[in-house]
């Protein structure tokens, strides 16, 4: 019999994340669900329990409730892909898992995609079931809901989440074969209510609507399996086309989103995962990672140095450096270089980089100076422990376009921090010196 641990808790910052360990074996797998999740009611549904136990046949399975869901802490701040990625890492750390196969589906695959690109050394492989890349429909990604459809979805969530009537309609849409099963509906209503409160449901849906990992996909350099049902071929092929070496495998035709309610589809899914995991070999450590770069620069430094004199200027710069380094410590940034009065630092999440930038902008004002800041997220080459490459050059150019006390970010950064509560002002497209194409920049408004 597969061993199932009691519910345990890992600390992700100040938030407690509930998790369970299912099974054992030489390979670790992390099951990252989409919007909803509740450990307790998972085991009350035999079909879903069968799915979890099937995944655990491949090794030690880590099952968690994301922050704001199920048994994990409710949170006042909106969830972001970055914080959800932190939760996965916290659970892995709690059980001593150095690396794992990441399994997820639909919108949950955005979190695992970001994790795999950011922490390739901790990601053995990626399995994505009917993956979603972005929440809003675009010309190149026509499979996401339109803005009008999202407005209607959010209205329905706001007015109906938590009621049996709403969940009955949701079940008919997501799993038509189970809509007439009253016992299944009873479980479904309980599972969804335990997963998310009405307010949390609105927050998660808004984050899902705005989050976008399209520009992250090329940075995924681990073995990747994309499983898809026939009606999801378009978005699955889009995902696989942008991830080097990704394998595509179609599942038997099914009705609805839940592969685990149909016997044939369930068996095909488990068979595909078993075969994929079985042929994995220990991957070589990559020297390329997804990273967020931050550049700062004191505005009018030459004039200020001439006015103050060398000694007073040096003392001012030292106080400035102390402020920046203190902020880097608070927001988990890594100092890569200090050239004169500017800093180059890296972060494993764009929201932390922006928070650090705003922190520094405010604190250096007390010294009577202003800085400009640029933030960009992209793939970097790691050389002697430091990030290098085009992403670094782009970050520096973004900073050079910022004004006094202004934090400018690229579109990639804006898309990745969806749900953070940060607001942005469109600064339009810019030519960045020495960088191909035009780049859309945004000013952090708060």
C-alpha positions as CSV (number, residue, x, y, z in Angstrom):
1,X,0.0,0.0,0.0
2,X,1.2,3.5,-0.9
3,X,2.3,5.4,2.2
4,X,0.6,8.8,2.6
5,X,2.0,11.2,5.2
6,X,-0.1,13.4,7.5
7,X,-0.6,17.0,6.5
8,X,2.5,19.0,7.2
9,X,3.4,22.7,6.8
10,X,6.4,24.4,5.1
11,X,7.2,28.1,5.6
12,X,7.3,30.2,2.5
13,X,8.3,33.6,3.8
14,X,5.6,34.4,6.5
15,X,3.1,32.0,4.9
16,X,2.4,28.4,5.9
17,X,2.0,26.0,3.0
18,X,0.2,22.7,3.6
19,X,1.6,19.6,1.9
20,X,1.6,15.8,2.0
21,X,4.2,13.3,0.8
22,X,2.7,10.3,-1.1
23,X,4.8,7.2,-1.8
24,X,8.5,6.9,-2.1
25,X,11.2,6.2,-4.6
26,X,14.4,7.6,-6.2
27,X,12.6,10.3,-8.2
28,X,10.7,13.2,-6.6
29,X,7.6,14.6,-8.4
30,X,5.8,17.8,-7.4
31,X,2.1,18.0,-8.3
32,X,1.2,21.7,-8.8
33,X,-2.5,22.1,-9.4
34,X,-4.2,25.0,-11.1
35,X,-6.5,27.5,-9.4
36,X,-8.1,25.2,-6.8
37,X,-6.7,22.6,-4.4
38,X,-7.6,21.1,-1.1
39,X,-5.6,18.2,0.4
40,X,-8.4,16.8,2.6
41,X,-11.2,16.6,0.0
42,X,-8.7,15.3,-2.6
43,X,-8.8,11.9,-0.7
44,X,-12.6,12.0,-0.5
45,X,-12.9,11.6,-4.3
46,X,-11.8,8.1,-5.4
47,X,-11.2,9.2,-9.0
48,X,-8.9,12.1,-8.0
49,X,-7.2,9.9,-5.4
50,X,-6.6,7.4,-8.2
51,X,-4.9,10.1,-10.2
52,X,-2.7,11.2,-7.3
53,X,-1.7,7.6,-6.4
54,X,-1.0,6.9,-10.1
55,X,1.5,9.8,-10.2
56,X,3.1,8.5,-6.9
57,X,3.9,5.2,-8.7
58,X,6.7,7.1,-10.3
59,X,8.5,8.0,-7.1
60,X,7.9,10.3,-4.1
61,X,5.1,12.7,-4.8
62,X,4.8,16.1,-3.1
63,X,1.2,17.4,-3.1
64,X,0.5,20.9,-1.8
65,X,-2.1,23.5,-1.3
66,X,-0.9,26.9,-2.7
67,X,-1.1,29.9,-0.5
68,X,-4.7,31.2,-0.3
69,X,-6.1,27.7,-1.0
70,X,-7.1,24.6,0.9
71,X,-5.3,24.2,4.2
72,X,-2.6,26.8,3.5
73,X,-2.7,30.2,5.0
74,X,-5.1,32.7,3.6
75,X,-3.2,35.8,2.4
76,X,-4.1,39.5,2.1
77,X,-1.8,40.1,-0.9
78,X,-2.8,38.8,-4.3
79,X,-1.0,35.7,-5.4
80,X,1.6,35.9,-8.2
81,X,3.5,33.3,-10.2
82,X,6.5,34.3,-8.3
83,X,5.1,33.6,-4.9
84,X,3.5,30.4,-6.1
85,X,6.9,29.4,-7.3
86,X,8.3,30.2,-3.9
87,X,5.7,27.9,-2.3
88,X,6.9,25.0,-4.5
89,X,10.5,25.6,-3.5
90,X,9.6,25.9,0.2
91,X,7.9,22.5,0.1
92,X,10.8,20.9,-1.7
93,X,13.2,22.4,0.9
94,X,11.0,21.1,3.8
95,X,11.3,17.5,2.6
96,X,14.9,17.7,1.5
97,X,14.1,17.4,-2.2
98,X,17.1,18.8,-4.2
99,X,15.4,18.3,-7.6
100,X,12.1,17.0,-8.9
101,X,9.9,16.4,-11.9
102,X,7.3,19.1,-12.0
103,X,3.7,18.1,-13.0
104,X,0.9,20.5,-13.7
105,X,-1.8,21.3,-16.1
106,X,-3.7,24.3,-17.6
107,X,-3.0,27.5,-15.8
108,X,-0.9,25.7,-13.2
109,X,1.7,25.0,-15.9
110,X,2.6,28.7,-15.9
111,X,4.0,28.3,-12.3
112,X,6.0,25.2,-13.2
113,X,7.3,26.8,-16.4
114,X,8.6,29.8,-14.5
115,X,10.1,27.4,-11.9
116,X,11.9,25.3,-14.5
117,X,13.4,28.3,-16.2
118,X,14.4,30.0,-13.0
119,X,15.7,26.9,-11.2
120,X,16.9,24.4,-13.8
121,X,19.3,22.9,-11.3
122,X,16.3,21.8,-9.2
123,X,14.1,20.7,-12.1
124,X,14.6,17.2,-13.5
125,X,11.8,17.5,-16.1
126,X,8.5,19.2,-16.8
127,X,5.2,17.6,-17.5
128,X,2.4,19.9,-18.7
129,X,-1.1,18.7,-19.3
130,X,-3.1,21.0,-21.7
131,X,-0.8,23.9,-20.7
132,X,-1.9,27.5,-20.7
133,X,0.7,30.1,-21.6
134,X,-1.3,33.4,-21.2
135,X,-4.7,34.4,-19.9
136,X,-5.8,37.0,-22.5
137,X,-6.4,36.3,-26.1
138,X,-3.9,37.8,-28.6
139,X,-3.4,37.5,-32.4
140,X,-0.7,34.9,-31.9
141,X,-2.5,33.1,-29.0
142,X,-6.2,33.0,-30.0
143,X,-7.1,30.1,-27.6
144,X,-7.3,32.3,-24.5
145,X,-10.6,34.1,-23.5
146,X,-11.3,37.5,-24.9
147,X,-11.5,40.5,-22.6
148,X,-15.3,40.4,-22.9
149,X,-15.3,36.7,-21.9
150,X,-13.1,37.5,-18.9
151,X,-15.5,40.3,-17.8
152,X,-18.3,37.8,-17.8
153,X,-16.3,35.2,-16.0
154,X,-15.3,37.6,-13.3
155,X,-18.8,38.7,-12.9
156,X,-20.0,35.2,-12.5
157,X,-17.2,34.4,-9.9
158,X,-18.0,37.6,-7.9
159,X,-21.8,36.9,-7.8
160,X,-21.8,33.1,-7.6
161,X,-18.7,31.5,-6.1
162,X,-19.5,29.3,-3.2
163,X,-23.1,28.5,-4.2
164,X,-24.2,25.1,-5.2
165,X,-25.8,26.5,-8.3
166,X,-22.6,28.2,-9.5
167,X,-20.6,25.0,-9.0
168,X,-23.2,22.9,-10.7
169,X,-22.9,25.1,-13.8
170,X,-19.1,25.0,-13.6
171,X,-19.1,21.2,-13.4
172,X,-21.3,21.0,-16.5
173,X,-18.8,23.2,-18.3
174,X,-15.6,21.5,-17.1
175,X,-16.7,17.9,-16.9
176,X,-20.0,17.1,-18.7
177,X,-19.8,13.4,-18.0
178,X,-20.0,14.0,-14.3
179,X,-22.7,16.7,-14.3
180,X,-25.5,14.3,-13.7
181,X,-23.8,12.4,-10.9
182,X,-25.2,13.9,-7.7
183,X,-22.7,12.3,-5.4
184,X,-19.8,13.7,-7.5
185,X,-21.5,17.1,-7.5
186,X,-21.7,16.9,-3.7
187,X,-18.0,16.3,-3.5
188,X,-17.2,18.9,-6.1
189,X,-19.1,21.6,-4.2
190,X,-17.3,20.8,-1.0
191,X,-13.9,20.6,-2.7
192,X,-14.3,24.0,-4.4
193,X,-15.6,25.7,-1.2
194,X,-12.6,24.4,0.8
195,X,-10.2,25.4,-2.0
196,X,-11.1,29.1,-2.2
197,X,-13.2,31.7,-0.5
198,X,-15.1,34.0,-2.8
199,X,-12.5,36.8,-2.4
200,X,-9.6,34.4,-3.0
201,X,-11.4,33.1,-6.1
202,X,-11.6,36.6,-7.5
203,X,-7.9,37.2,-6.8
204,X,-6.8,33.9,-8.4
205,X,-9.0,34.5,-11.5
206,X,-7.6,38.0,-11.9
207,X,-4.0,36.7,-11.7
208,X,-4.8,33.9,-14.1
209,X,-6.3,36.5,-16.5
210,X,-3.2,38.7,-16.5
211,X,-0.3,36.3,-16.1
212,X,1.8,35.5,-19.2
213,X,4.8,33.2,-19.6
214,X,5.2,33.3,-23.4
215,X,8.7,35.0,-23.1
216,X,9.8,32.5,-20.4
217,X,9.2,29.4,-22.6
218,X,12.5,29.6,-24.6
219,X,14.4,29.6,-21.3
220,X,13.1,26.2,-20.3
221,X,16.0,23.8,-21.0
222,X,14.9,20.6,-19.2
223,X,13.2,17.6,-20.7
224,X,9.5,18.5,-21.3
225,X,6.5,16.4,-22.0
226,X,3.3,18.1,-23.2
227,X,0.1,16.0,-22.9
228,X,-3.0,17.3,-24.6
229,X,-6.5,16.4,-25.6
230,X,-7.6,16.9,-29.2
231,X,-9.5,20.1,-28.5
232,X,-6.3,21.6,-27.0
233,X,-3.9,20.8,-29.8
234,X,-3.4,24.5,-30.7
235,X,-2.2,25.8,-27.3
236,X,-0.3,22.6,-26.7
237,X,1.6,22.9,-30.0
238,X,2.3,26.6,-29.2
239,X,3.8,25.6,-25.9
240,X,5.9,22.8,-27.4
241,X,7.1,24.9,-30.3
242,X,8.6,27.4,-27.9
243,X,10.3,24.9,-25.6
244,X,13.4,23.3,-27.1
245,X,13.1,19.5,-27.5
246,X,9.6,19.3,-26.0
247,X,7.7,16.1,-26.7
248,X,4.0,16.2,-27.7
249,X,1.6,13.3,-26.9
250,X,-2.1,13.3,-27.6
251,X,-4.5,11.7,-25.2
252,X,-7.7,9.8,-26.1
253,X,-10.7,12.1,-27.0
254,X,-12.5,13.1,-23.9
255,X,-15.3,15.5,-22.8
256,X,-14.2,18.2,-20.5
257,X,-11.0,19.2,-18.7
258,X,-10.6,16.5,-16.1
259,X,-8.5,13.6,-17.5
260,X,-8.9,11.7,-14.2
261,X,-12.6,11.1,-14.5
262,X,-12.3,9.0,-17.7
263,X,-10.8,5.5,-17.3
264,X,-9.2,5.4,-20.8
265,X,-7.7,8.9,-20.6
266,X,-6.5,8.3,-17.0
267,X,-4.7,5.2,-18.1
268,X,-3.1,6.9,-21.1
269,X,-2.0,9.8,-19.0
270,X,-0.4,7.5,-16.4
271,X,1.3,5.4,-19.0
272,X,2.7,8.4,-20.8
273,X,4.1,9.9,-17.5
274,X,5.6,6.5,-16.5
275,X,7.3,6.0,-19.8
276,X,8.6,9.6,-19.8
277,X,10.0,9.5,-16.2
278,X,11.4,6.0,-16.9
279,X,13.7,7.2,-19.7
280,X,14.9,10.3,-17.9
281,X,18.6,10.5,-17.3
282,X,20.4,12.8,-14.9
283,X,20.6,16.0,-16.9
284,X,23.7,18.1,-17.1
285,X,23.7,21.3,-15.2
286,X,23.0,24.2,-17.5
287,X,24.9,27.5,-17.4
288,X,21.8,29.4,-18.5
289,X,19.0,30.5,-16.2
290,X,16.0,32.8,-16.2
291,X,16.9,35.8,-14.0
292,X,15.6,39.3,-13.3
293,X,18.3,42.0,-13.7
294,X,18.1,45.4,-12.0
295,X,20.2,48.5,-12.8
296,X,20.4,51.7,-10.8
297,X,22.1,55.0,-11.5
298,X,22.3,58.3,-9.6
299,X,20.8,61.1,-11.6
300,X,23.1,64.1,-12.2
301,X,26.0,62.5,-10.5
302,X,28.7,64.3,-12.4
303,X,27.3,67.7,-11.6
304,X,26.7,66.7,-8.0
305,X,30.3,65.5,-7.6
306,X,31.6,68.8,-9.0
307,X,29.4,70.7,-6.5
308,X,30.2,68.7,-3.4
309,X,33.9,68.0,-4.0
310,X,35.6,64.6,-4.0
311,X,35.5,63.8,-0.2
312,X,31.9,64.8,0.4
313,X,30.8,63.0,-2.8
314,X,32.6,59.8,-1.7
315,X,30.9,59.9,1.6
316,X,27.5,60.4,-0.1
317,X,28.1,57.5,-2.4
318,X,29.1,55.3,0.5
319,X,25.8,56.1,2.2
320,X,23.9,55.4,-1.1
321,X,25.7,52.1,-1.4
322,X,24.7,51.1,2.2
323,X,21.0,51.8,1.4
324,X,21.1,49.8,-1.8
325,X,22.9,46.8,-0.2
326,X,20.4,46.9,2.7
327,X,17.5,46.7,0.3
328,X,19.2,43.9,-1.7
329,X,19.4,41.9,1.6
330,X,15.7,42.5,2.4
331,X,14.5,41.6,-1.1
332,X,16.8,38.7,-1.8
333,X,18.8,40.4,-4.5
334,X,22.4,39.5,-5.4
335,X,24.9,42.3,-6.1
336,X,26.7,41.5,-9.3
337,X,28.6,44.7,-9.9
338,X,29.1,48.3,-8.7
339,X,30.4,50.7,-11.3
340,X,30.9,54.2,-9.8
341,X,27.5,55.2,-8.5
342,X,25.4,52.5,-10.1
343,X,24.4,49.0,-9.1
344,X,23.8,45.8,-11.2
345,X,21.9,43.2,-9.2
346,X,20.0,40.0,-10.0
347,X,16.8,38.4,-8.5
348,X,15.0,35.1,-8.9
349,X,11.7,37.0,-9.2
350,X,10.6,40.2,-10.9
351,X,8.2,41.4,-8.1
352,X,11.0,41.3,-5.6
353,X,13.2,43.3,-7.9
354,X,10.5,46.0,-8.3
355,X,9.9,46.1,-4.6
356,X,13.6,46.5,-4.0
357,X,13.8,49.3,-6.6
358,X,10.9,51.2,-5.0
359,X,12.5,50.8,-1.6
360,X,15.8,52.3,-2.8
361,X,14.1,55.1,-4.7
362,X,12.3,56.2,-1.5
363,X,15.2,55.8,0.9
364,X,17.9,57.6,-1.2
365,X,15.7,60.7,-1.3
366,X,16.6,61.2,2.3
367,X,20.2,61.8,1.0
368,X,19.0,64.5,-1.3
369,X,19.6,62.4,-4.4
370,X,17.5,60.6,-7.0
371,X,18.2,57.5,-9.0
372,X,16.8,55.9,-12.1
373,X,16.1,52.1,-12.3
374,X,15.6,49.6,-15.0
375,X,14.3,46.0,-14.5
376,X,14.1,43.2,-17.1
377,X,13.6,39.4,-17.0
378,X,15.2,37.1,-19.4
379,X,17.6,34.2,-20.0
380,X,21.2,34.8,-18.7
381,X,24.4,33.0,-19.1
382,X,26.1,32.3,-15.8
383,X,29.9,33.1,-16.0
384,X,31.9,32.8,-12.8
385,X,28.7,32.9,-10.8
386,X,27.4,36.1,-12.4
387,X,24.7,36.6,-15.0
388,X,25.8,37.9,-18.4
389,X,24.5,38.2,-21.9
390,X,21.9,40.1,-23.9
391,X,19.4,40.2,-21.0
392,X,21.9,42.2,-18.9
393,X,22.4,44.6,-21.8
394,X,18.7,45.1,-22.1
395,X,18.3,45.8,-18.4
396,X,21.0,48.5,-18.6
397,X,19.4,50.1,-21.6
398,X,16.0,50.1,-19.9
399,X,17.5,51.9,-16.9
400,X,19.1,54.5,-19.2
401,X,15.6,55.4,-20.4
402,X,14.2,56.0,-16.9
403,X,13.8,59.5,-15.5
404,X,14.6,60.7,-11.9
405,X,13.1,58.5,-9.2
406,X,11.5,56.4,-12.0
407,X,11.4,52.6,-12.2
408,X,11.1,51.3,-15.8
409,X,10.4,47.7,-16.6
410,X,10.0,45.6,-19.8
411,X,6.8,44.0,-20.9
412,X,8.1,40.6,-19.8
413,X,8.4,41.9,-16.2
414,X,4.9,43.4,-16.3
415,X,3.4,40.2,-17.5
416,X,5.1,38.1,-14.9
417,X,4.0,40.2,-11.9
418,X,0.3,39.9,-12.6
419,X,-1.6,39.7,-9.4
420,X,1.0,41.6,-7.4
421,X,-1.1,44.7,-7.0
422,X,1.5,46.8,-8.8
423,X,0.2,49.2,-11.4
424,X,2.0,50.5,-14.5
425,X,1.9,53.4,-16.9
426,X,2.6,52.7,-20.6
427,X,5.7,54.4,-21.7
428,X,5.4,53.1,-25.3
429,X,8.0,51.4,-27.5
430,X,11.7,52.4,-27.4
431,X,14.8,51.7,-29.4
432,X,17.4,50.4,-27.0
433,X,21.0,51.1,-28.1
434,X,22.7,48.0,-29.4
435,X,19.6,45.8,-28.8
436,X,17.5,44.4,-31.7
437,X,13.9,45.4,-32.3
438,X,11.8,47.9,-30.4
439,X,11.0,47.3,-26.7
440,X,7.7,48.2,-24.9
441,X,8.5,49.8,-21.6
442,X,6.3,50.5,-18.6
443,X,6.7,52.9,-15.6
444,X,6.0,51.4,-12.2
445,X,3.2,53.6,-10.8
446,X,2.8,51.8,-7.4
